[in-house]
Amino acid sequence: MSYRAGIIGTGGIAGMGILGMHDEEDIGEKRFQASHAGGYQATSDIELVSIADTDEQKLTRFGEAWGIPSTQQYLDHEEMTAREELDVVSVCTPSFLHHRHVIDAARSASNPDVIWCEKPIASSVTAAEEMISVCADTDTELLVNHSFRFTDKLQQLARLIHEENILGDVHSVATQFRMELLRNSTHLLDTLVYLLDSRAKRVSGHITGENEAVDSLGAGQSVEDAGGGGFVLMDDGTFTTIDCTIPRNDSSMMLQFIGSEGKLYLNNDDSDWRYWRLDDGMHIEEPLPGIEGAWTWNRDYQNAFPNAANHIQSLLTGDVENHSPGTAALRSLEIIVGFYISYYTGSQVDIPLQRPLRDVEISSW
């Protein structure tokens, strides 16, 4: 069976290159496989048939790069979802627009079975909860593109932690990634809650107010999204520390887990994964079963998009459960919003957030 896909937002992650990952002169000028469009192209049964963007120049360039006829290029996403019969819709717009575009697509005449939304799920907890609710009401699978979940090594690692119990009871986790909490550390925090299979209970945060991407990447706009971090007490009792205050060139995406049965060190930027089994008070280093080598951006991240698109194809056929639902994406967002509330109120914050705290919105792009 053949399925039809449409994309709302024809910028970087949709298929035209990402600031900080690709050469600046190539961004917006040629297509990249580590993208939503590249993911669809890697499937056997999903065809990208239509695109929408309010920027006509970006729309035309994307259409030319990915072979979308001009008759199926739309300046209005609502017109696209009203006229096109779509089984899946990608939302690749800035984070503050995810709420509107996901809800519009879910309620549209297209009635897609799956919406593939970029991370973070939204800019506020209230918006994310409404997206989840509307998709449930319309029987739409909301899949959020926390792409690390779709890397083979991280999936195997999650199985080792959850099913083989290689860490036992996890006592503490220390993490570090580059600054900008919403834009970047949503990846780190989603990896944390995925591997722990838990939710935050209480947070205490610090916000630096610095946004290194504005200068180093030439982003050209000021947003509230900034460096920061703090501690998070998870609902399973795990104590975690989050440090996302470091400029990108100096940082490593690092997580270190300490458990009753072993300890684990993950450094994605330096391709260094190490595991030690705890035996009679001694830590003994061992290979991670079923994982050859460490995670890399070039190989594992590149493969995440085809993996996600093939997972969507399986969702469309009813063969699997959603691996990255909106309810899971909400867990990283509420930690980030909690950090901001904690810092500006000088208090610790309990999760889930109560109203009006759910309405706090963090601007990013």
Secondary structure, 3 states (H helix, E strand, C coil): CCEEEEEECCCHHHHHCCCCCCCCCCCCCCCCCCCHHHHHHCCCCEEEEEEECCCHHHHHHHHHHHCCCHHHEECCHHHHHHHCCCCEEEECCCHHHHHHHHHHHHCCCCCCCEEEEECCCCCCHHHHHHHHHHHHHCCCEEEEECHHHHCHHHHHHHHHHHCCCCCCCEEEEEEEEECCHHHHHHHHHHHHHHHHCCCEEEEEEEECCCCHHHHHCCCCCCCCCCCEEEEEEECCCCEEEEEEEECHHHCCCEEEEEECCEEEEEECCCCEEEEEEEECCEEEEECCCCCCCCCCHHHHHHHHHHHHHHHHHHHHHCCCCCCCEHHHHHHHHHHHHHHHHHHHHCCCEECCCCCCHHHCCCCCC
